[in-house]
Each structure stands twice: as C-alpha cells, then as structure tokens.
Amino acid sequence: MVGNDSGKSATYEIAVIHSLQWPGFLTLVNTEKQRWSHLYIGLGIKANQKFIPEKPQDFLKEPNDLTEVKEPHDKPKVDTPDNPDGVDLADPNNPDGTDLQDPADD
C-alpha cells in the first residue's frame, strides 16, 4: 500500500496469469481498476509440441574472381632524371598535358 496526496492509501495489485498451452503468454490484471493486458514472448510453439527445424540449404559455391582492369586515365608513374620520385607533375587544369586551344585559332 502506498499513500497519496488525498490521504487515502492506494494499492497497486497486479495478478499475473501464465498460459499452460502457450509458454511465454502472460495475462496481467490490475485487480483494482479491472484492466487487462496480454504479453507474449515466445517461439510460437504450443506446449508439448515438438519443434524439428528443416535442414538448411547447401551453401552456394564461391563465385569466380573478377579480373582487375586499370582505369583508362591512370598513367604509370615513371622515375625520370627530372622527376626522381615518379610524382605526376601534370598541370591540374590540363591533366593530359595537351593545350585546350587550337593553335590555328591564334
């Protein structure tokens, strides 16, 4: 029993009913307010019913590996006397090294 602001005592009695046919099924009853709630946490199998799972399917075979292809815009880095580390020194505005203007237009 718990007291409340009105000076009257309040009781919080809850009855729990377990199902014998469905394990995991509960009925909760608040005896004072006559409220009912149902709760089920289980596997969906009745009591005394045998559960025999099916054999799982065979694993699929491993797929063949795909061959890797280099990207067409990738240029191999070549060490030269001017560039000993093989760093790409291309102009970022003109990465393929060609002039975008036609010389005939000048």
HELIX and SHEET records of a PDB file:
HELIX    1   1 PRO A  103  ASP A  105  5                                   3    
SHEET    1   A 2 VAL A   2  GLY A   3  0                                        
SHEET    2   A 2 SER A   9  ALA A  10 -1                                        
SHEET    1   B 3 ILE A  14  HIS A  18  0                                        
SHEET    2   B 3 PHE A  25  ASN A  30 -1                                        
SHEET    3   B 3 ARG A  35  TYR A  40 -1                                        
END                                                                             
